[in-house]
């Protein structure tokens, strides 16, 4: 997964901690998958890989049911569209 391609210490540490929390937490599998896609989207977005980030965010939206969590996904989707000059879509 994309989250394993991060080269800096902070990103690697975050990835390890997030993976550990996902493993031990009593969250539904669907939500865990959604978070994984969201995290991969954030990583891709940080590297300027907007098409890949959008793919991950849309998959996270498909899986995530919680409105609060969905709002963060939609926010990042909007940021990408705004950065690409698609303000109406954002």
N, C-alpha and C positions, 0 to 999 in steps of 0.2 A: 504493500500500500504506500501511497504518497507520504504518509506521516513518517515512514521509516527512511525516507530519503533526505531528511533534514540533516544538515551538516554541523550546525552549531550546538553547543552544549545545552543551552536553555531549551531549544526545540526538542532535542533528544530526551532531556529530563521530563519535559511536559508530556511527551509521548509515552514514556514509560509509566509515569504516574497515572495518566488518563487510562492507559490500557489496564493497569492494575485495578483502578477504581471500577472500571467497567466489568472486570472479571468478578470482583467480589460483591458488587452491589446487587441488590435484589430487584433490579429494573428489568422490565420485559425485554425480551430479545429484540423486538421490533424497535424499541427506543434506543437500545444499544447500537443497532445497525444505523439508525438515523444519526446518532451522535458521531459515529465513525465517518459517515459521509460528510457531515457538517465539518468535522475536524479536517478531513482531507480537502474540503472546499476552502477552508481558511488557509491552509498551507499553500494550495495552488494560487489563491488570490494574492497572498503575500509575495509570491514569486512572479506575479504578473501574468500567470497562466489563466486568463479569465474564462476561456471556453471550458477548460477542464474544471475550474471552480464552479461554473454554472451547472455543469453536468452533475457534480457532486451535490450542490445545493438543491437542485430539482429532485434528485433521488432522496435526499434527506426530507424534503417537503412531502414526498409521496409516502414516506414511512412514519413521519412524526405526527402524532395526534394532539399533543399538548399545545394549546394556542400560544402560550407564553414562549415556548421554545420555537414554535413556527415563526413568531415575530422576529426573532434574531436571524433566522434563515432568510426571511423576506427582506430584512434590512440589508443584509450583505448582497443579496441579489440586486436590490435597488442601487447600492453603491457601485456595483460593476456596470450596470446599465448607464448610470449617470457618468461614470468615468469614460465610457465609450461614446458619450454624446447622445445617448438615447433617453433623453429626459422624460419624454412622455411615457415610455415603457417603465422607467424607474418609478 
